[in-house]
Amino acid sequence: MPVRTLAATAFAAITASASAGIVGFVEDFPTGDANWRGATDAVPLEWSALGGPDGAAYVTSVFDLSGTSAGGFPATVIRASASQDASGGEYVGNWLAAGVTGVSFWFRHDLAEPIQSSLRVAPASNFPGGSAFSFTSIAAGEWTEVFFDLSAASPQWVSFSGTSYEAVMSSIANIQIGFLVPEDLAGTATVGRFDMTDFMIVPAPAAGIAILAWGLGHGSRRRAAP
């Protein structure tokens, strides 16, 4: 059985008794882009049926770095918006009540330098939002698993838009995945490709630890681009 199938089976079993929908959410884009978008809601993603970390489907955002600046806000390259009915709205709701403690996904890019990923979650109005930075370095051309610890005390959080953790996590409708633009590439005529798949919402701590432990033993992988 493929690693992805095993992972999905284990995840489903662990989360069967958890909060339905949000905690059990996994988007692996089996038939298309699931209404996820690129830098803005108006920018569609490319969809590939093959070539992901286990050979299956993934989505791609094409992003021009010429408008970025060194030390500026992270560049958003992939987003899920409730207004676009991304993934049928299955992830939308009160993440605090659902016991969400993190998200993970697989990411790949073709820039000349390693990057770090960013994440922003927000309500339908898109404000206030919570922003977090990953500590994982993502090398070019390699599928890399990225995990964001979204627990209240996580050191990955960098902002709650002047509000609180509880205020942000109690109403999530928009998800934005981006990256911290390397200083040498900021404002350059560089067009990068950013691939993503297997977006998963991690449940409460006990189940989350079990999932992570299972992944370390059976699913951890980092593969070069074909």
TORPA-4810 file (N, C-alpha, C, O; in nm, 3 decimals):
<nodes>
NODE_1_0.085_-0.120_0.000_0.000_0.000_0.000_0.088_0.124_0.000_0.181_0.132_0.080_M
NODE_2_0.062_0.223_-0.088_0.144_0.344_-0.093_0.148_0.415_0.039_0.055_0.403_0.120_P
NODE_3_0.257_0.491_0.064_0.272_0.563_0.190_0.154_0.656_0.212_0.103_0.665_0.324_V
NODE_4_0.110_0.727_0.107_0.001_0.822_0.123_-0.125_0.751_0.169_-0.195_0.800_0.257_R
NODE_5_-0.155_0.634_0.110_-0.275_0.561_0.147_-0.268_0.516_0.291_-0.366_0.525_0.364_T
NODE_6_-0.150_0.468_0.332_-0.131_0.428_0.471_-0.149_0.547_0.564_-0.214_0.535_0.668_L
NODE_7_-0.090_0.661_0.528_-0.100_0.780_0.612_-0.245_0.825_0.625_-0.290_0.858_0.735_A
NODE_8_-0.317_0.825_0.514_-0.456_0.868_0.518_-0.540_0.773_0.603_-0.628_0.817_0.677_A
NODE_9_-0.511_0.641_0.592_-0.584_0.543_0.671_-0.558_0.562_0.819_-0.651_0.559_0.900_T
NODE_10_-0.430_0.582_0.855_-0.395_0.602_0.996_-0.458_0.729_1.049_-0.510_0.732_1.160_A
NODE_11_-0.453_0.835_0.968_-0.509_0.963_1.011_-0.659_0.950_1.035_-0.712_1.002_1.133_F
NODE_12_-0.728_0.882_0.943_-0.873_0.866_0.956_-0.909_0.788_1.081_-1.005_0.821_1.151_A
NODE_13_-0.831_0.683_1.110_-0.859_0.602_1.227_-0.838_0.680_1.355_-0.919_0.671_1.448_A
NODE_14_-0.731_0.758_1.360_-0.699_0.834_1.481_-0.801_0.943_1.506_-0.835_0.972_1.620_I
NODE_15_-0.850_1.005_1.397_-0.939_1.121_1.413_-1.087_1.085_1.409_-1.171_1.175_1.411_T
NODE_16_-1.120_0.957_1.403_-1.260_0.917_1.388_-1.347_0.970_1.501_-1.463_1.004_1.478_A
NODE_17_-1.292_0.978_1.623_-1.370_1.024_1.736_-1.348_1.173_1.766_-1.404_1.226_1.861_S
NODE_18_-1.266_1.239_1.685_-1.237_1.381_1.706_-1.344_1.466_1.639_-1.439_1.414_1.580_A
NODE_19_-1.328_1.597_1.649_-1.424_1.688_1.589_-1.433_1.663_1.439_-1.333_1.671_1.368_S
NODE_20_-1.553_1.631_1.392_-1.570_1.594_1.252_-1.544_1.714_1.162_-1.565_1.828_1.202_A
NODE_21_-1.498_1.687_1.040_-1.479_1.792_0.940_-1.348_1.863_0.952_-1.255_1.834_0.877_G
NODE_22_-1.336_1.957_1.045_-1.216_2.040_1.055_-1.094_1.955_1.090_-0.994_1.958_1.018_I
NODE_23_-1.102_1.881_1.199_-0.988_1.800_1.241_-0.959_1.688_1.143_-0.843_1.647_1.129_V
NODE_24_-1.060_1.639_1.075_-1.038_1.532_0.979_-1.005_1.580_0.839_-1.003_1.500_0.745_G
NODE_25_-0.979_1.708_0.823_-0.960_1.765_0.689_-0.823_1.731_0.631_-0.720_1.752_0.694_F
NODE_26_-0.825_1.678_0.509_-0.703_1.654_0.430_-0.735_1.692_0.287_-0.834_1.646_0.231_V
NODE_27_-0.652_1.776_0.226_-0.669_1.811_0.085_-0.547_1.766_0.008_-0.438_1.819_0.025_E
NODE_28_-0.566_1.664_-0.078_-0.456_1.616_-0.161_-0.485_1.631_-0.310_-0.417_1.571_-0.394_D
NODE_29_-0.588_1.710_-0.342_-0.616_1.751_-0.481_-0.626_1.634_-0.578_-0.558_1.636_-0.681_F
NODE_30_-0.706_1.534_-0.551_-0.709_1.414_-0.636_-0.763_1.437_-0.776_-0.726_1.366_-0.869_P
NODE_31_-0.852_1.537_-0.793_-0.914_1.556_-0.925_-0.901_1.697_-0.980_-0.948_1.725_-1.090_T
NODE_32_-0.837_1.787_-0.905_-0.823_1.924_-0.953_-0.775_2.015_-0.842_-0.729_1.968_-0.738_G
NODE_33_-0.785_2.146_-0.863_-0.730_2.242_-0.767_-0.820_2.267_-0.646_-0.782_2.343_-0.556_D
NODE_34_-0.939_2.204_-0.643_-1.031_2.214_-0.530_-1.066_2.361_-0.496_-1.098_2.394_-0.382_A
NODE_35_-1.059_2.446_-0.596_-1.087_2.590_-0.582_-0.988_2.664_-0.493_-1.018_2.773_-0.445_N
NODE_36_-0.871_2.606_-0.471_-0.763_2.681_-0.408_-0.707_2.775_-0.515_-0.722_2.750_-0.634_W
NODE_37_-0.642_2.884_-0.472_-0.594_2.985_-0.565_-0.448_3.020_-0.539_-0.384_2.965_-0.449_R
NODE_38_-0.396_3.112_-0.620_-0.257_3.153_-0.610_-0.239_3.277_-0.526_-0.294_3.288_-0.416_G
NODE_39_-0.161_3.373_-0.577_-0.128_3.493_-0.501_-0.252_3.572_-0.460_-0.254_3.635_-0.355_A
NODE_40_-0.357_3.569_-0.544_-0.486_3.631_-0.511_-0.596_3.532_-0.547_-0.570_3.430_-0.612_T
NODE_41_-0.719_3.562_-0.505_-0.830_3.473_-0.537_-0.857_3.466_-0.688_-0.923_3.373_-0.735_D
NODE_42_-0.805_3.563_-0.763_-0.829_3.567_-0.907_-0.729_3.483_-0.985_-0.746_3.461_-1.105_A
NODE_43_-0.624_3.437_-0.917_-0.517_3.364_-0.987_-0.535_3.213_-0.968_-0.520_3.164_-0.856_V
NODE_44_-0.567_3.139_-1.074_-0.585_2.994_-1.060_-0.453_2.921_-1.041_-0.346_2.973_-1.075_P
NODE_45_-0.460_2.802_-0.987_-0.343_2.716_-0.972_-0.337_2.617_-1.088_-0.439_2.583_-1.148_L
NODE_46_-0.217_2.573_-1.118_-0.201_2.462_-1.211_-0.222_2.332_-1.134_-0.186_2.323_-1.016_E
NODE_47_-0.279_2.233_-1.199_-0.300_2.103_-1.134_-0.227_1.995_-1.212_-0.234_1.989_-1.335_W
NODE_48_-0.157_1.908_-1.139_-0.087_1.795_-1.201_-0.137_1.667_-1.136_-0.141_1.657_-1.013_S
NODE_49_-0.173_1.570_-1.216_-0.226_1.444_-1.165_-0.117_1.354_-1.109_-0.144_1.267_-1.026_A
NODE_50_0.006_1.375_-1.153_0.119_1.291_-1.112_0.239_1.377_-1.076_0.252_1.490_-1.123_L
NODE_51_0.329_1.322_-0.991_0.454_1.391_-0.962_0.468_1.444_-0.822_0.570_1.505_-0.789_G
NODE_52_0.368_1.421_-0.735_0.377_1.463_-0.596_0.477_1.380_-0.519_0.545_1.297_-0.578_G
NODE_53_0.487_1.399_-0.388_0.587_1.327_-0.307_0.573_1.176_-0.314_0.671_1.104_-0.297_P
NODE_54_0.453_1.126_-0.337_0.431_0.983_-0.358_0.391_0.952_-0.501_0.338_0.845_-0.530_D
NODE_55_0.416_1.046_-0.589_0.384_1.025_-0.729_0.245_1.068_-0.769_0.211_1.063_-0.887_G
NODE_56_0.163_1.112_-0.673_0.025_1.148_-0.702_0.009_1.298_-0.728_0.106_1.366_-0.762_A
NODE_57_-0.112_1.349_-0.711_-0.146_1.485_-0.755_-0.090_1.595_-0.667_-0.060_1.575_-0.549_A
NODE_58_-0.075_1.714_-0.727_-0.034_1.833_-0.654_-0.078_1.957_-0.732_-0.117_1.947_-0.848_Y
NODE_59_-0.070_2.074_-0.669_-0.102_2.199_-0.735_0.022_2.289_-0.739_0.114_2.273_-0.659_V
NODE_60_0.022_2.383_-0.834_0.137_2.472_-0.854_0.093_2.616_-0.868_-0.003_2.647_-0.939_T
NODE_61_0.164_2.704_-0.799_0.145_2.848_-0.812_0.267_2.907_-0.880_0.380_2.874_-0.845_S
NODE_62_0.244_2.994_-0.978_0.353_3.065_-1.045_0.353_3.208_-0.992_0.251_3.277_-0.998_V
NODE_63_0.468_3.252_-0.941_0.473_3.381_-0.872_0.594_3.463_-0.917_0.706_3.412_-0.921_F
NODE_64_0.569_3.589_-0.951_0.672_3.683_-0.995_0.726_3.761_-0.875_0.650_3.831_-0.808_D
NODE_65_0.856_3.749_-0.848_0.917_3.813_-0.732_0.952_3.960_-0.755_1.002_4.026_-0.664_L
NODE_66_0.927_4.012_-0.874_0.969_4.149_-0.903_0.901_4.253_-0.814_0.955_4.361_-0.792_S
NODE_67_0.784_4.220_-0.762_0.713_4.314_-0.677_0.741_4.298_-0.529_0.679_4.366_-0.447_G
NODE_68_0.833_4.210_-0.493_0.865_4.188_-0.351_0.981_4.278_-0.308_1.054_4.332_-0.391_T
NODE_69_0.997_4.292_-0.178_1.106_4.374_-0.126_1.173_4.302_-0.009_1.109_4.227_0.064_S
NODE_70_1.302_4.327_0.009_1.377_4.266_0.117_1.321_4.310_0.252_1.301_4.429_0.276_A
NODE_71_1.295_4.214_0.339_1.241_4.246_0.469_1.093_4.279_0.469_1.038_4.317_0.573_G
NODE_72_1.027_4.264_0.354_0.885_4.293_0.346_0.800_4.177_0.396_0.852_4.078_0.447_G
NODE_73_0.670_4.191_0.379_0.579_4.085_0.422_0.606_3.959_0.341_0.647_3.968_0.225_F
NODE_74_0.582_3.842_0.399_0.597_3.717_0.323_0.508_3.720_0.199_0.401_3.781_0.199_P
NODE_75_0.552_3.654_0.094_0.475_3.648_-0.029_0.378_3.531_-0.022_0.419_3.417_0.001_A
NODE_76_0.250_3.558_-0.042_0.150_3.451_-0.045_0.146_3.391_-0.185_0.135_3.463_-0.284_T
NODE_77_0.157_3.259_-0.192_0.157_3.194_-0.323_0.043_3.094_-0.341_0.006_3.063_-0.454_V
NODE_78_-0.013_3.042_-0.232_-0.124_2.947_-0.239_-0.223_2.983_-0.129_-0.184_3.007_-0.015_I
NODE_79_-0.351_2.985_-0.163_-0.451_3.023_-0.065_-0.580_2.942_-0.082_-0.615_2.898_-0.191_R
NODE_80_-0.649_2.926_0.031_-0.783_2.867_0.032_-0.875_2.973_0.092_-0.853_3.019_0.204_A
NODE_81_-0.978_3.010_0.019_-1.070_3.115_0.064_-1.213_3.061_0.069_-1.258_2.993_-0.023_S
NODE_82_-1.283_3.093_0.177_-1.422_3.051_0.188_-1.506_3.112_0.076_-1.601_3.049_0.029_A
NODE_83_-1.471_3.233_0.033_-1.547_3.299_-0.073_-1.537_3.226_-0.206_-1.623_3.242_-0.292_S
NODE_84_-1.433_3.145_-0.223_-1.414_3.066_-0.344_-1.461_2.921_-0.325_-1.448_2.838_-0.416_Q
NODE_85_-1.516_2.891_-0.206_-1.559_2.756_-0.172_-1.444_2.655_-0.185_-1.463_2.544_-0.234_D
NODE_86_-1.326_2.696_-0.141_-1.211_2.607_-0.145_-1.238_2.480_-0.065_-1.283_2.486_0.050_A
NODE_87_-1.211_2.366_-0.125_-1.232_2.235_-0.063_-1.374_2.220_-0.007_-1.395_2.149_0.091_S
NODE_88_-1.468_2.285_-0.070_-1.606_2.276_-0.025_-1.629_2.333_0.113_-1.731_2.304_0.176_G
NODE_89_-1.534_2.415_0.162_-1.548_2.477_0.293_-1.531_2.381_0.409_-1.571_2.412_0.522_G
NODE_90_-1.474_2.264_0.385_-1.464_2.163_0.490_-1.373_2.204_0.605_-1.389_2.155_0.717_E
NODE_91_-1.280_2.293_0.581_-1.187_2.336_0.685_-1.238_2.457_0.762_-1.179_2.495_0.863_Y
NODE_92_-1.347_2.517_0.717_-1.397_2.644_0.772_-1.468_2.622_0.906_-1.548_2.530_0.920_V
NODE_93_-1.436_2.708_1.006_-1.508_2.700_1.132_-1.424_2.741_1.251_-1.325_2.813_1.237_G
NODE_94_-1.463_2.694_1.367_-1.398_2.728_1.493_-1.285_2.629_1.521_-1.310_2.521_1.574_N
NODE_95_-1.163_2.666_1.485_-1.049_2.576_1.506_-1.016_2.562_1.654_-0.961_2.460_1.696_W
NODE_96_-1.048_2.661_1.732_-1.022_2.654_1.875_-1.108_2.545_1.938_-1.056_2.460_2.011_L
NODE_97_-1.238_2.546_1.911_-1.328_2.446_1.966_-1.300_2.307_1.910_-1.321_2.207_1.978_A
NODE_98_-1.252_2.300_1.786_-1.224_2.171_1.724_-1.098_2.105_1.778_-1.076_1.986_1.756_A
NODE_99_-1.016_2.181_1.849_-0.893_2.125_1.905_-0.778_2.119_1.806_-0.689_2.035_1.820_G
NODE_100_-0.779_2.207_1.708_-0.670_2.210_1.609_-0.542_2.258_1.676_-0.542_2.360_1.745_V
NODE_101_-0.434_2.186_1.655_-0.305_2.228_1.711_-0.198_2.246_1.605_-0.084_2.279_1.638_T
NODE_102_-0.231_2.226_1.479_-0.129_2.246_1.376_-0.179_2.207_1.238_-0.285_2.148_1.222_G
NODE_103_-0.099_2.242_1.139_-0.124_2.197_1.002_0.008_2.150_0.942_0.116_2.194_0.982_V
NODE_104_-0.003_2.061_0.846_0.116_2.016_0.775_0.084_2.005_0.627_-0.032_1.988_0.589_S
NODE_105_0.186_2.015_0.544_0.170_1.997_0.400_0.306_1.970_0.339_0.410_1.991_0.402_F
NODE_106_0.305_1.923_0.215_0.429_1.902_0.140_0.446_2.016_0.042_0.351_2.059_-0.023_W
NODE_107_0.570_2.066_0.031_0.598_2.188_-0.045_0.726_2.170_-0.127_0.819_2.102_-0.085_F
NODE_108_0.727_2.233_-0.244_0.845_2.230_-0.330_0.852_2.360_-0.409_0.749_2.419_-0.441_R
NODE_109_0.974_2.406_-0.440_0.991_2.529_-0.518_1.114_2.515_-0.607_1.190_2.420_-0.595_H
NODE_110_1.132_2.612_-0.698_1.247_2.605_-0.790_1.333_2.731_-0.783_1.406_2.760_-0.878_D
NODE_111_1.328_2.805_-0.672_1.412_2.923_-0.658_1.558_2.885_-0.639_1.590_2.769_-0.612_L
NODE_112_1.645_2.984_-0.654_1.789_2.957_-0.647_1.840_2.941_-0.505_1.954_2.897_-0.484_A
NODE_113_1.758_2.975_-0.406_1.799_2.966_-0.266_1.696_2.892_-0.183_1.579_2.888_-0.221_E
NODE_114_1.736_2.833_-0.070_1.639_2.773_0.021_1.545_2.880_0.075_1.582_2.997_0.084_P
NODE_115_1.424_2.840_0.111_1.327_2.935_0.166_1.262_2.877_0.291_1.271_2.757_0.318_I
NODE_116_1.196_2.964_0.366_1.113_2.923_0.479_0.969_2.958_0.446_0.941_3.063_0.388_Q
NODE_117_0.879_2.871_0.485_0.739_2.892_0.453_0.669_2.975_0.561_0.710_2.976_0.677_S
NODE_118_0.564_3.045_0.520_0.481_3.122_0.611_0.337_3.073_0.600_0.297_3.013_0.500_S
NODE_119_0.261_3.098_0.705_0.120_3.059_0.707_0.039_3.170_0.772_0.080_3.228_0.873_L
NODE_120_-0.076_3.200_0.714_-0.168_3.295_0.776_-0.308_3.236_0.774_-0.352_3.185_0.670_R
NODE_121_-0.378_3.241_0.886_-0.515_3.195_0.894_-0.601_3.310_0.942_-0.559_3.388_1.028_V
NODE_122_-0.723_3.321_0.887_-0.805_3.439_0.915_-0.952_3.408_0.891_-0.984_3.308_0.828_A
NODE_123_-1.042_3.494_0.941_-1.186_3.477_0.916_-1.221_3.516_0.773_-1.134_3.552_0.694_P
NODE_124_-1.350_3.509_0.739_-1.395_3.541_0.604_-1.362_3.685_0.565_-1.337_3.713_0.448_A
NODE_125_-1.363_3.776_0.662_-1.329_3.915_0.634_-1.180_3.935_0.612_-1.136_4.042_0.571_S
NODE_126_-1.102_3.830_0.640_-0.956_3.827_0.625_-0.883_3.913_0.728_-0.763_3.937_0.715_N
NODE_127_-0.955_3.960_0.832_-0.891_4.035_0.941_-0.980_4.027_1.064_-1.102_4.040_1.054_F
NODE_128_-0.919_4.006_1.182_-0.775_3.989_1.208_-0.729_3.849_1.169_-0.811_3.758_1.150_P
NODE_129_-0.601_3.832_1.157_-0.547_3.702_1.121_-0.429_3.666_1.208_-0.370_3.751_1.275_G
NODE_130_-0.395_3.538_1.206_-0.277_3.491_1.277_-0.170_3.449_1.178_-0.198_3.372_1.086_G
NODE_131_-0.048_3.497_1.196_0.063_3.466_1.106_0.170_3.386_1.177_0.203_3.412_1.293_S
NODE_132_0.225_3.288_1.108_0.328_3.202_1.166_0.437_3.175_1.062_0.410_3.174_0.942_A
NODE_133_0.559_3.153_1.110_0.671_3.119_1.024_0.720_2.979_1.058_0.728_2.942_1.176_F
NODE_134_0.753_2.902_0.956_0.808_2.769_0.976_0.958_2.777_1.001_1.026_2.867_0.950_S
NODE_135_1.010_2.683_1.079_1.154_2.676_1.103_1.223_2.583_1.002_1.345_2.567_1.006_F
NODE_136_1.145_2.522_0.913_1.199_2.426_0.817_1.258_2.496_0.696_1.193_2.580_0.634_T
NODE_137_1.382_2.462_0.662_1.445_2.515_0.542_1.407_2.426_0.424_1.427_2.304_0.427_S
NODE_138_1.353_2.487_0.320_1.305_2.412_0.204_1.401_2.436_0.087_1.404_2.544_0.029_I
NODE_139_1.477_2.335_0.055_1.573_2.345_-0.055_1.501_2.338_-0.189_1.392_2.281_-0.199_A
NODE_140_1.561_2.395_-0.291_1.502_2.393_-0.424_1.492_2.252_-0.479_1.583_2.170_-0.461_A
NODE_141_1.380_2.223_-0.546_1.365_2.097_-0.616_1.337_1.976_-0.530_1.337_1.864_-0.581_G
NODE_142_1.313_1.995_-0.401_1.289_1.882_-0.312_1.151_1.893_-0.247_1.117_1.997_-0.190_E
NODE_143_1.074_1.787_-0.254_0.951_1.782_-0.177_0.988_1.776_-0.029_1.061_1.686_0.014_W
NODE_144_0.938_1.870_0.048_0.972_1.882_0.190_0.844_1.895_0.271_0.756_1.974_0.237_T
NODE_145_0.833_1.818_0.377_0.716_1.827_0.464_0.733_1.945_0.559_0.836_1.958_0.626_E
NODE_146_0.633_2.030_0.564_0.634_2.149_0.651_0.526_2.135_0.756_0.412_2.101_0.724_V
NODE_147_0.560_2.160_0.881_0.464_2.153_0.991_0.458_2.287_1.064_0.561_2.345_1.098_F
NODE_148_0.337_2.334_1.087_0.316_2.455_1.166_0.248_2.418_1.297_0.137_2.365_1.298_F
NODE_149_0.316_2.446_1.407_0.259_2.427_1.540_0.167_2.545_1.568_0.214_2.658_1.582_D
NODE_150_0.038_2.519_1.575_-0.059_2.626_1.597_-0.118_2.623_1.738_-0.225_2.679_1.762_L
NODE_151_-0.049_2.557_1.829_-0.093_2.560_1.967_-0.072_2.701_2.023_0.003_2.780_1.966_S
NODE_152_-0.138_2.733_2.133_-0.137_2.870_2.185_0.003_2.921_2.217_0.032_3.038_2.197_A
NODE_153_0.089_2.833_2.268_0.223_2.875_2.310_0.330_2.853_2.203_0.449_2.863_2.233_A
NODE_154_0.290_2.823_2.081_0.387_2.793_1.976_0.480_2.910_1.948_0.433_3.024_1.934_S
NODE_155_0.611_2.885_1.938_0.705_2.991_1.903_0.698_3.031_1.756_0.763_3.127_1.714_P
NODE_156_0.620_2.958_1.677_0.608_2.991_1.536_0.513_3.108_1.509_0.521_3.171_1.404_Q
NODE_157_0.426_3.138_1.602_0.337_3.252_1.584_0.418_3.382_1.586_0.508_3.398_1.669_W
NODE_158_0.386_3.473_1.496_0.454_3.603_1.494_0.358_3.720_1.508_0.401_3.831_1.542_V
NODE_159_0.228_3.698_1.484_0.133_3.808_1.495_-0.010_3.756_1.501_-0.044_3.655_1.440_S
NODE_160_-0.093_3.829_1.577_-0.237_3.805_1.579_-0.313_3.932_1.540_-0.428_3.952_1.581_F
NODE_161_-0.249_4.018_1.463_-0.310_4.142_1.413_-0.365_4.228_1.525_-0.469_4.291_1.511_S
NODE_162_-0.294_4.230_1.637_-0.334_4.314_1.748_-0.445_4.257_1.833_-0.493_4.322_1.925_G
NODE_163_-0.488_4.133_1.803_-0.592_4.070_1.884_-0.530_3.955_1.964_-0.418_3.968_2.014_T
NODE_164_-0.599_3.844_1.976_-0.550_3.733_2.056_-0.558_3.601_1.979_-0.625_3.591_1.877_S
NODE_165_-0.488_3.503_2.031_-0.492_3.367_1.976_-0.636_3.317_1.969_-0.680_3.265_1.867_Y
NODE_166_-0.710_3.334_2.079_-0.847_3.286_2.085_-0.936_3.356_1.982_-1.020_3.292_1.918_E
NODE_167_-0.917_3.486_1.965_-0.999_3.561_1.870_-0.975_3.513_1.727_-1.069_3.502_1.648_A
NODE_168_-0.850_3.484_1.695_-0.818_3.439_1.559_-0.866_3.297_1.535_-0.934_3.271_1.435_V
NODE_169_-0.832_3.205_1.624_-0.858_3.063_1.600_-1.005_3.025_1.613_-1.043_2.915_1.572_M
NODE_170_-1.088_3.112_1.666_-1.229_3.078_1.684_-1.311_3.096_1.557_-1.429_3.061_1.555_S
NODE_171_-1.252_3.151_1.451_-1.326_3.170_1.327_-1.231_3.173_1.209_-1.181_3.279_1.171_S
NODE_172_-1.206_3.055_1.151_-1.112_3.044_1.038_-1.188_3.016_0.909_-1.266_2.921_0.901_I
NODE_173_-1.163_3.098_0.808_-1.225_3.078_0.676_-1.122_3.087_0.564_-1.145_3.035_0.455_A
NODE_174_-1.009_3.153_0.591_-0.906_3.171_0.488_-0.772_3.117_0.534_-0.733_3.134_0.650_N
NODE_175_-0.703_3.051_0.443_-0.569_2.998_0.468_-0.476_3.052_0.360_-0.508_3.044_0.242_I
NODE_176_-0.362_3.106_0.401_-0.266_3.159_0.304_-0.128_3.098_0.331_-0.074_3.109_0.441_Q
NODE_177_-0.073_3.034_0.231_0.060_2.973_0.240_0.156_3.056_0.157_0.128_3.086_0.040_I
NODE_178_0.268_3.093_0.216_0.365_3.175_0.144_0.507_3.143_0.182_0.536_3.033_0.228_G
NODE_179_0.596_3.241_0.163_0.736_3.219_0.197_0.804_3.352_0.226_0.761_3.457_0.180_F
NODE_180_0.910_3.343_0.304_0.991_3.461_0.333_1.088_3.479_0.217_1.172_3.392_0.191_L
NODE_181_1.078_3.590_0.147_1.157_3.612_0.026_1.304_3.635_0.063_1.334_3.728_0.138_V
NODE_182_1.396_3.552_0.010_1.539_3.574_0.036_1.583_3.712_-0.011_1.538_3.759_-0.116_P
NODE_183_1.669_3.776_0.064_1.712_3.912_0.033_1.768_3.923_-0.108_1.741_4.021_-0.178_E
NODE_184_1.848_3.825_-0.151_1.912_3.831_-0.282_1.812_3.818_-0.398_1.844_3.855_-0.511_D
NODE_185_1.692_3.767_-0.370_1.594_3.747_-0.476_1.484_3.851_-0.475_1.409_3.864_-0.572_L
NODE_186_1.473_3.926_-0.366_1.366_4.026_-0.354_1.376_4.132_-0.464_1.483_4.188_-0.486_A
NODE_187_1.266_4.158_-0.530_1.261_4.261_-0.633_1.326_4.224_-0.765_1.339_4.308_-0.853_G
NODE_188_1.368_4.100_-0.779_1.434_4.058_-0.904_1.332_4.003_-1.004_1.219_3.970_-0.968_T
NODE_189_1.374_3.995_-1.128_1.287_3.943_-1.234_1.289_3.791_-1.231_1.324_3.726_-1.330_A
NODE_190_1.251_3.736_-1.119_1.249_3.592_-1.099_1.105_3.544_-1.093_1.025_3.598_-1.017_T
NODE_191_1.073_3.445_-1.171_0.941_3.384_-1.167_0.957_3.243_-1.111_1.019_3.157_-1.173_V
NODE_192_0.902_3.222_-0.993_0.918_3.093_-0.926_0.795_3.006_-0.936_0.684_3.055_-0.955_G
NODE_193_0.817_2.876_-0.924_0.708_2.778_-0.922_0.704_2.715_-0.782_0.807_2.673_-0.728_R
NODE_194_0.585_2.710_-0.725_0.567_2.662_-0.589_0.461_2.552_-0.589_0.345_2.576_-0.623_F
NODE_195_0.502_2.433_-0.551_0.414_2.316_-0.554_0.370_2.279_-0.413_0.446_2.296_-0.317_D
NODE_196_0.247_2.230_-0.400_0.196_2.192_-0.268_0.095_2.078_-0.281_0.023_2.069_-0.379_M
NODE_197_0.092_1.991_-0.179_-0.010_1.888_-0.170_-0.020_1.837_-0.027_0.058_1.877_0.059_T
NODE_198_-0.116_1.750_-0.004_-0.136_1.684_0.126_-0.146_1.783_0.241_-0.079_1.768_0.344_D
NODE_199_-0.230_1.884_0.225_-0.255_1.977_0.335_-0.342_1.906_0.438_-0.451_1.858_0.406_F
NODE_200_-0.295_1.900_0.562_-0.363_1.825_0.668_-0.376_1.909_0.794_-0.280_1.974_0.836_M
NODE_201_-0.496_1.908_0.854_-0.517_1.975_0.981_-0.496_1.876_1.094_-0.561_1.772_1.099_I
NODE_202_-0.405_1.910_1.184_-0.366_1.820_1.293_-0.459_1.840_1.412_-0.490_1.953_1.448_V
NODE_203_-0.504_1.731_1.473_-0.599_1.739_1.585_-0.534_1.768_1.719_-0.419_1.810_1.727_P
NODE_204_-0.612_1.746_1.825_-0.566_1.769_1.962_-0.439_1.690_1.990_-0.410_1.593_1.920_A
NODE_205_-0.362_1.731_2.093_-0.227_1.678_2.117_-0.211_1.527_2.116_-0.119_1.478_2.050_P
NODE_206_-0.295_1.451_2.184_-0.275_1.307_2.192_-0.280_1.243_2.055_-0.194_1.161_2.020_A
NODE_207_-0.381_1.280_1.976_-0.392_1.225_1.841_-0.281_1.277_1.753_-0.227_1.203_1.671_A
NODE_208_-0.246_1.405_1.770_-0.140_1.464_1.687_-0.007_1.395_1.709_0.066_1.370_1.613_G
NODE_209_0.026_1.363_1.835_0.151_1.293_1.864_0.152_1.156_1.799_0.255_1.112_1.746_I
NODE_210_0.038_1.089_1.803_0.030_0.957_1.741_0.053_0.965_1.592_0.122_0.881_1.534_A
NODE_211_-0.007_1.067_1.528_0.011_1.084_1.384_0.157_1.114_1.350_0.213_1.055_1.258_I
NODE_212_0.219_1.206_1.426_0.357_1.242_1.399_0.450_1.124_1.421_0.545_1.104_1.345_L
NODE_213_0.423_1.044_1.525_0.506_0.927_1.553_0.494_0.826_1.441_0.593_0.767_1.398_A
NODE_214_0.371_0.807_1.393_0.351_0.715_1.282_0.424_0.764_1.157_0.486_0.685_1.085_W
NODE_215_0.418_0.895_1.133_0.483_0.951_1.015_0.633_0.934_1.019_0.695_0.905_0.917_G
NODE_216_0.694_0.951_1.139_0.838_0.937_1.151_0.881_0.796_1.120_0.989_0.773_1.065_L
NODE_217_0.796_0.699_1.157_0.833_0.560_1.136_0.803_0.509_0.998_0.869_0.416_0.950_G
NODE_218_0.702_0.569_0.931_0.657_0.512_0.804_0.652_0.608_0.686_0.665_0.566_0.571_H
NODE_219_0.633_0.738_0.716_0.605_0.828_0.603_0.704_0.937_0.579_0.689_1.010_0.481_G
NODE_220_0.806_0.954_0.662_0.899_1.065_0.644_0.978_1.044_0.516_1.035_0.937_0.494_S
NODE_221_0.982_1.146_0.434_1.061_1.133_0.312_1.092_1.271_0.259_1.018_1.366_0.284_R
NODE_222_1.201_1.283_0.186_1.235_1.407_0.118_1.295_1.366_-0.013_1.401_1.303_-0.017_R
NODE_223_1.228_1.400_-0.122_1.269_1.351_-0.253_1.305_1.464_-0.347_1.244_1.571_-0.345_R
NODE_224_1.405_1.440_-0.429_1.442_1.536_-0.530_1.339_1.538_-0.641_1.269_1.439_-0.664_A
NODE_225_1.331_1.649_-0.709_1.237_1.660_-0.820_1.277_1.565_-0.931_1.396_1.545_-0.955_A
NODE_226_1.176_1.504_-1.000_1.210_1.411_-1.109_1.277_1.483_-1.225_1.311_1.420_-1.325_P
</nodes>
